[in-house]
Each structure stands twice: as structure tokens, then as C-alpha cells.
Amino acid sequence: MSAPTGTSRDVIPLREAAKAWFAISLQTFGGPAGQIAVMQRTLVEEKRWIGQQRFLFALSYCTLLPGPEAQQLATYVGWLLNGVRGALVAGILFVLPGVAALLVLSAVYVAYGDTTLVESLFLGLAPAVIAIVVQAVVRVGRKGLGHPALVALAVASFVALTFFGAPFPAVVLVAALVGWVLGRHIPGLTRPPRSVVDEGPPPLISDDQLHTERPSGRRAALTLVVGLVVWFAPVAGAALLFGRSSTFVDQGLFFSSAAVVTFGGAYAVLAYVAQQAVEVYHWLLPGEMVRGLALAETTPGPLIMVVQFVAFVGAYRAPGELDPWVAAVVAALLTTWVTFVPCFLFILLGAPYVERLRGNRDLAAALAGITAAVVGVIASLAVFFTLHTLFGETARLTAGPLDVEYPLPGSLDLAALAITGLGFALVFWRGWSVLRTLGACALAGVVIGLATSL
């Protein structure tokens, strides 16, 4: 393909871009790192539609936002190539295969989750997720904790969540404030990358040919109004049809609020989602959250798609006047809608202001604080998953501000402990990928489960 001549809204044909985005969507396994790598290989190295530096600049902006950064990166690059239409095509295609796959897997879980084979699969998958989440703690920590003050903030966030039951949004907000204050007193808090980034192959499309537009208050206001209407219209419709106290409205409002505090990706918000879904709304049993994440890990698309599983199972068990299967599908699609529509809104609303945001030192310091908190949040999630995967029973100790859940040693599952050890060995010693690790642990679970059932 030769570079286009002249400036146009579509710097490449939209149909050609759609084919590329669909091909990318079928390869987006293994979390955001793998998804970003697929996009970089396709868009920067093979298609050469965008340069390496421009791609990384877009990624930097997306990491500032709540929500799945890989899906937002696809939306942002789609906007650069084809304007609003390109953003919608890229963002929707990025999540569509995962939505379909997890909808089917959620239905299989509800219908056959009590069978020996399915239980054996989860016997292997759930312990593997513990190793994968711990790996996420290590990766985010290495990348984001460049100063001892940030390490201390990460530890404080972990302690607040794990031992004092602090709400996730409060931890994020306090971390942002602390990061901002630290940035005022520690100039080196947000350090530049240690190495020079590889420039990559020269793009066929120059930066000045990509779709850009000047910031406009009128455009921003219109985008905000339209985005909010599109975001909340299904929730309002559910309230009119089923009543304010219905499961659909509760899920729509809850996951809408979760969508704006998901700094740090899916792992960071899952502790908050698990706490609310299990202890407040009672949509899931404690051990089911890790099962949902295991299913999400095996499908393409963002890991935050696990909220679809939460909604599906919760609505199936509290369908109101609807058939349970109909209620489950409606809830899953509604939750997917309110989770991902904000991603499009954030990109389309903020893209023209990227340069201004990237140059703001105070914002960078606040985000460094959030990144530190994210490490503590993910570590707290690892503890939650470990408790409810390796132990059949837990208890809670409350004394003043102290609020901590602890395991009962006699309920330790030795088979789950053994597979957890296998998962850690494969991830940290052998360096296996997420999918390969999940496959090996699932196979081990099936072997152990079927052997003990004979």
C-alpha cells in the first residue's frame, strides 16, 4: 500500500481498516500486554499505518484513563486513521469476539458448572489465576514503582484494602492526592524511561496526515451529552420496564460507576467488583469470581469482560419476572454496554486535548500515585483469590477499624495448592504464556478431579 496523497478524514479505506481490526480482535489473548503487542506488530510493523513513537504516544494517553487501555488504544488509533467511524469500528470489533465467547462460556458454567468435568476444569484454572495475578503485581510494580515513596504508597494501599476494608474508589482518590503532593516535593517521582525506545520501521502515513482536530468546547459539549445519553439510556429503559429495584438497574448503575474508577486495568478493579458482587449484592459466591476471571483469561478481548460473567450469573439467580436465561443474557449485554461505552466517550472527548494532558506535570504525579495504589490493589486481589481458591472456609476478624478475612487451616485444598505451585513454576520459572499456563493447569485439574471421583 502506498501512502495517501492529500489530507482526508479516512487516511486509509474504512473497509480495509475494519478487516485489520477484526483480524487483531481474534488474536487478543493474554491480557493487555499481549493485546498491545498484537496491535504494534500489525499496525506499526506490518501495515505501517502509524509510527512507533506515535503509537506509544497514543498508548501513554490511554494509560491515563480508567478502563481497559488496550481497547482504548484500538479506539484511539481507529480515530486517528478514520475519525469517529474508525474509532467505533476499531473499539467494537476489539471486544466483539470476547463478548460472544464469554456469553457462551457463562451459559455453559450456569448449566453444567456442577458436573465433575467442569468442576475439574475449574480445579485447575482457578489456582492458575493466582499465579497470573501475582505476575501482574510484579510487572506493574517493576514498571510503576520507580521511587521508594511510591513503594510505600503501594504497601499502604494493600494494607488499607486487605486489613481495614477500605473502599477501592477511596484508595484510588487518596493515592492520586498523595501522588500530587509527593510530586511537588520529589522532582524525580515520575522518571522518564531508562532506555531509548526503538523507533521501529518508518510509517507509510505521516503524522500530519492522521486525523486530528483542534480542541473545541462546542464539540466537547456535544460529545459529552451524546455519550452520556447513549451510556445511560439502557439503564433508564431497564428502570422503566422492570423497576428501580431490579437486578438490571443495580448492575447497570454499579458497573457504570466501576467503569470510571478502573485505573490500572481489570486486575486493579476486580477486588472492588468481587467485594461488591459477593458481599453487597450477593450475585456470586466467593469462589466464583476467580472462576469468572479464569474464563475471561481464556477468551480474546479485555479481561474486564469478566463483569459480563458476574452479571450473567447474578441475573440468572435473580431474574425477577423474566425467564432466568433471558434475564441472564439481558444483564450480560447491559453490563457490557455500560462498561465499554465510557471507553469510547473518554477517547472521543479527550483525544483533541492529548498534548495538553501529556504536558501536565501535576497530572503525571497524581497518576504515579494511582499506579502505586494499583500495585497494592492487585496484591489485595491475589490475597482474595488465594483465600477462596485454596481454602474451603474462611472467617472474618473485626476489631475497631480492623476488618480482615483469614482462612481456616483445616479447610485447605491440597489439590488446589499443588496446582497453584505448578502455575507459579510455569509462569515464573518456565516463563510460559497465560494461555499455555491455563491449559496445563486445566489438564492437571481434570486428571486430579476425574481420578478422585472414581
HUNOR-V380062 format. One record per residue. N is the residue number from 1. RES is the residue in one letter. SS is DSSP state (@ for helix, = for strand, . for the rest). PSI is psi in whole degrees, -180 to 180 (none if undefined). Layout:
# HUNOR-V380062
{{N,RES,SS,PSI} {N,RES,SS,PSI}}
This chain:
# HUNOR-V380062
{{1,M,.,135} {2,S,.,156} {3,A,.,142} {4,P,.,155} {5,T,.,138} {6,G,.,168} {7,T,.,128} {8,S,.,163} {9,R,.,-40} {10,D,.,105} {11,V,.,-17} {12,I,.,158} {13,P,.,136} {14,L,@,-36} {15,R,@,-41} {16,E,@,-40} {17,A,@,-42} {18,A,@,-40} {19,K,@,-42} {20,A,@,-43} {21,W,@,-36} {22,F,@,-41} {23,A,@,-39} {24,I,@,-41} {25,S,@,-26} {26,L,.,-6} {27,Q,.,8} {28,T,.,59} {29,F,.,162} {30,G,.,20} {31,G,@,-179} {32,P,@,-35} {33,A,@,-47} {34,G,@,-38} {35,Q,@,-43} {36,I,@,-37} {37,A,@,-40} {38,V,@,-45} {39,M,@,-41} {40,Q,@,-44} {41,R,@,-42} {42,T,@,-49} {43,L,@,-37} {44,V,@,-45} {45,E,@,-40} {46,E,@,-59} {47,K,.,-34} {48,R,.,41} {49,W,.,-20} {50,I,.,145} {51,G,.,160} {52,Q,@,-47} {53,Q,@,-40} {54,R,@,-37} {55,F,@,-45} {56,L,@,-32} {57,F,@,-43} {58,A,@,-41} {59,L,@,-40} {60,S,@,-42} {61,Y,@,-42} {62,C,@,-30} {63,T,@,-16} {64,L,.,-17} {65,L,.,153} {66,P,.,152} {67,G,.,176} {68,P,.,113} {69,E,@,-31} {70,A,@,-43} {71,Q,@,-38} {72,Q,@,-33} {73,L,@,-43} {74,A,@,-43} {75,T,@,-42} {76,Y,@,-46} {77,V,@,-37} {78,G,@,-38} {79,W,@,-41} {80,L,@,-37} {81,L,@,-36} {82,N,@,20} {83,G,@,-153} {84,V,@,-41} {85,R,@,-42} {86,G,@,-38} {87,A,@,-44} {88,L,@,-44} {89,V,@,-48} {90,A,@,-46} {91,G,@,-40} {92,I,@,-46} {93,L,@,-29} {94,F,@,-34} {95,V,@,-15} {96,L,@,-48} {97,P,@,-39} {98,G,@,-39} {99,V,@,-48} {100,A,@,-45} {101,A,@,-45} {102,L,@,-28} {103,L,@,-44} {104,V,@,-46} {105,L,@,-36} {106,S,@,-40} {107,A,@,-41} {108,V,@,-41} {109,Y,@,-46} {110,V,@,-39} {111,A,@,-38} {112,Y,@,16} {113,G,.,-20} {114,D,.,0} {115,T,.,157} {116,T,@,-41} {117,L,@,-46} {118,V,@,-42} {119,E,@,-36} {120,S,@,-38} {121,L,@,-46} {122,F,@,-26} {123,L,@,-34} {124,G,@,-37} {125,L,@,-44} {126,A,@,-47} {127,P,@,-34} {128,A,@,-35} {129,V,@,-33} {130,I,@,-47} {131,A,@,-39} {132,I,@,-40} {133,V,@,-41} {134,V,@,-39} {135,Q,@,-38} {136,A,@,-39} {137,V,@,-47} {138,V,@,-45} {139,R,@,-48} {140,V,@,-38} {141,G,@,-45} {142,R,@,-35} {143,K,@,-36} {144,G,@,-14} {145,L,.,75} {146,G,.,-1} {147,H,.,144} {148,P,@,-32} {149,A,@,-36} {150,L,@,-34} {151,V,@,-44} {152,A,@,-39} {153,L,@,-38} {154,A,@,-44} {155,V,@,-43} {156,A,@,-39} {157,S,@,-43} {158,F,@,-46} {159,V,@,-42} {160,A,@,-40} {161,L,@,-44} {162,T,@,-37} {163,F,@,-14} {164,F,@,3} {165,G,.,30} {166,A,.,139} {167,P,.,142} {168,F,@,-49} {169,P,@,-37} {170,A,@,-40} {171,V,@,-42} {172,V,@,-44} {173,L,@,-44} {174,V,@,-41} {175,A,@,-39} {176,A,@,-42} {177,L,@,-45} {178,V,@,-42} {179,G,@,-41} {180,W,@,-43} {181,V,@,-45} {182,L,@,-39} {183,G,@,-29} {184,R,@,-26} {185,H,@,-15} {186,I,.,95} {187,P,.,-33} {188,G,.,18} {189,L,.,-43} {190,T,.,96} {191,R,.,148} {192,P,.,164} {193,P,.,145} {194,R,.,-31} {195,S,.,157} {196,V,.,132} {197,V,.,138} {198,D,.,131} {199,E,.,-25} {200,G,.,179} {201,P,.,150} {202,P,.,135} {203,P,.,153} {204,L,.,-18} {205,I,.,120} {206,S,.,161} {207,D,@,-37} {208,D,@,-9} {209,Q,@,-14} {210,L,.,153} {211,H,.,120} {212,T,.,160} {213,E,.,151} {214,R,.,149} {215,P,.,136} {216,S,.,124} {217,G,@,-38} {218,R,@,-45} {219,R,@,-41} {220,A,@,-42} {221,A,@,-43} {222,L,@,-44} {223,T,@,-41} {224,L,@,-46} {225,V,@,-49} {226,V,@,-43} {227,G,@,-43} {228,L,@,-39} {229,V,@,-47} {230,V,@,-38} {231,W,@,-49} {232,F,@,-6} {233,A,@,-45} {234,P,@,-33} {235,V,@,-43} {236,A,@,-41} {237,G,@,-40} {238,A,@,-37} {239,A,@,-39} {240,L,@,-38} {241,L,@,-40} {242,F,@,-6} {243,G,.,153} {244,R,.,-29} {245,S,.,10} {246,S,.,158} {247,T,@,-36} {248,F,@,-44} {249,V,@,-42} {250,D,@,-45} {251,Q,@,-41} {252,G,@,-45} {253,L,@,-42} {254,F,@,-49} {255,F,@,-22} {256,S,@,-43} {257,S,@,-38} {258,A,@,-31} {259,A,@,-24} {260,V,.,2} {261,V,.,15} {262,T,.,50} {263,F,.,134} {264,G,.,6} {265,G,.,-172} {266,A,@,-44} {267,Y,@,-37} {268,A,@,-38} {269,V,@,-14} {270,L,@,-31} {271,A,@,-42} {272,Y,@,-47} {273,V,@,-44} {274,A,@,-44} {275,Q,@,-47} {276,Q,@,-44} {277,A,@,-34} {278,V,@,-50} {279,E,@,-28} {280,V,@,-53} {281,Y,.,-19} {282,H,.,38} {283,W,.,-30} {284,L,.,159} {285,L,.,156} {286,P,.,-44} {287,G,.,-10} {288,E,@,-22} {289,M,@,-43} {290,V,@,-31} {291,R,@,-41} {292,G,@,-41} {293,L,@,-37} {294,A,@,-41} {295,L,@,-43} {296,A,@,-34} {297,E,@,-26} {298,T,.,-1} {299,T,.,157} {300,P,.,160} {301,G,.,177} {302,P,.,145} {303,L,@,-20} {304,I,@,-11} {305,M,@,-13} {306,V,@,-25} {307,V,@,-27} {308,Q,@,-41} {309,F,@,-43} {310,V,@,-47} {311,A,@,-41} {312,F,@,-52} {313,V,@,-42} {314,G,@,-44} {315,A,@,-32} {316,Y,@,-37} {317,R,@,-19} {318,A,.,69} {319,P,.,-7} {320,G,.,-130} {321,E,.,-4} {322,L,.,163} {323,D,.,138} {324,P,@,-40} {325,W,@,-40} {326,V,@,-45} {327,A,@,-41} {328,A,@,-45} {329,V,@,-44} {330,V,@,-45} {331,A,@,-41} {332,A,@,-44} {333,L,@,-38} {334,L,@,-43} {335,T,@,-41} {336,T,@,-41} {337,W,@,-53} {338,V,@,-15} {339,T,@,-38} {340,F,@,-23} {341,V,@,-41} {342,P,@,-31} {343,C,@,-44} {344,F,@,-40} {345,L,@,-44} {346,F,@,-41} {347,I,@,-51} {348,L,@,-30} {349,L,@,-39} {350,G,@,-15} {351,A,@,-43} {352,P,@,-15} {353,Y,@,12} {354,V,@,-48} {355,E,@,-41} {356,R,@,-41} {357,L,@,-42} {358,R,@,-24} {359,G,.,3} {360,N,.,110} {361,R,@,-37} {362,D,@,-40} {363,L,@,-41} {364,A,@,-39} {365,A,@,-42} {366,A,@,-39} {367,L,@,-29} {368,A,@,-38} {369,G,@,-41} {370,I,@,-41} {371,T,@,-41} {372,A,@,-42} {373,A,@,-36} {374,V,@,-38} {375,V,@,-45} {376,G,@,-37} {377,V,@,-44} {378,I,@,-37} {379,A,@,-39} {380,S,@,-38} {381,L,@,-40} {382,A,@,-39} {383,V,@,-44} {384,F,@,-48} {385,F,@,-40} {386,T,@,-45} {387,L,@,-46} {388,H,@,0} {389,T,@,-42} {390,L,@,-17} {391,F,=,137} {392,G,.,-23} {393,E,.,142} {394,T,=,165} {395,A,=,169} {396,R,=,134} {397,L,=,122} {398,T,=,126} {399,A,=,103} {400,G,.,-129} {401,P,.,-13} {402,L,=,130} {403,D,=,95} {404,V,=,139} {405,E,=,137} {406,Y,=,155} {407,P,=,155} {408,L,.,114} {409,P,@,-34} {410,G,@,-12} {411,S,@,12} {412,L,=,132} {413,D,.,106} {414,L,@,-35} {415,A,@,-44} {416,A,@,-38} {417,L,@,-42} {418,A,@,-43} {419,I,@,-33} {420,T,@,-43} {421,G,@,-40} {422,L,@,-44} {423,G,@,-45} {424,F,@,-40} {425,A,@,-42} {426,L,@,-38} {427,V,@,-48} {428,F,@,-30} {429,W,@,-50} {430,R,.,-18} {431,G,.,32} {432,W,.,156} {433,S,.,168} {434,V,@,-50} {435,L,@,-41} {436,R,@,-40} {437,T,@,-45} {438,L,@,-41} {439,G,@,-45} {440,A,@,-43} {441,C,@,-37} {442,A,@,-42} {443,L,@,-42} {444,A,@,-39} {445,G,@,-42} {446,V,@,-44} {447,V,@,-48} {448,I,@,-44} {449,G,@,-45} {450,L,@,-35} {451,A,@,-41} {452,T,@,-19} {453,S,@,-11} {454,L,.,none}}
